Amino acid sequence: MKRADPLGKRALFSVPEPDEPRAGPLDVRVRCSSCDARTTTSLPALIRNHFPLWVWMPGRKPGHLMRCATCHEVAWHDISRAATP
């Protein structure tokens, strides 16, 4: 009886996940509350994603209502400063 290898040939031909790019001085970390995607984006790209709808509630966590770059839904986002190398 032949035992199945759980990874099989996929392990030989799969591409490893790319490392996350290093954050620059104007990069921020954004987490979507709808799809739970975590992305690092530049400050100009964040401002672009805020329009045409932008709501910021300082006491709320997550406090930014905007369109998600990943799922394209309008949802609440948590924005923090990206860790620089």
N, C-alpha and C positions, 0 to 999 in steps of 0.2 A: 504494500500500500504506500503510495507516494504522499508525503506530507507537503502541504501547501506552505510556501514561504509567505508570511503576511505582507512583506514589502514587494516580493517578487521582482520582476524585471523593472517595475516602476522605479525602484531605488537606483538602478543603473542609468536610467534615462531621464530622471527628473532633474529639474533645474532648481538649485537652492534659492531660497528667498533672498532678495537683495537686502543689504544692510540699509538701515535708515540713513538718509543723507544727513550730514552734519548741519546743525542749525547755525544760521548767521546772526548778526547782531539785531536785525529787524525781523526775525522769525518768531512766530507765536505758535503755541500748541492748541489745537481746537478739538473738542470732543463733542460729538452729536448725541443728544439724548434719545433720538429716534432710532438710529441704526447702530449706535455705540461705536462709530468709526472714530479713530484718533488720527489726526493728520497734522503735519507741520507745514505751515504756510507762511508766506511773506506778509508783511503788514499791508502793502498795496493790494495784494490778492484778497486779504481779509476785508479790506474796505470795499472792494468790488463785490464780494459776496454779501455784504450788508445791504446793498441797494438792489431793488427799490424799496425793500421793507427792512426797517431796522428799529428794533426795540431793545433798550437796555434798562434793566431793573437792578440797581446797585445792591439791594439786599437779598436778591434771589440767587440761588446757586443751582443750576446754571442760569446765568442772567442775560444772555444775548439771544434774541429771537431773530433768526436769519435763515437763509436757504443753505442747506448742507451741500458741500462740494461733492460728496460721495453719493448720497441717496437722492439728492435734488428735492428733498422735502423741506418745507418750512418748519423748523423745530427749534427748541431751546438748545443753546450751545454753551459749553464751559470753555473760556479762553484763558490761557495762562502763558507766561513767558517760556519760550523753548529753552532747554538747557544748551548752553554753548560749550564747545569743547575746551 
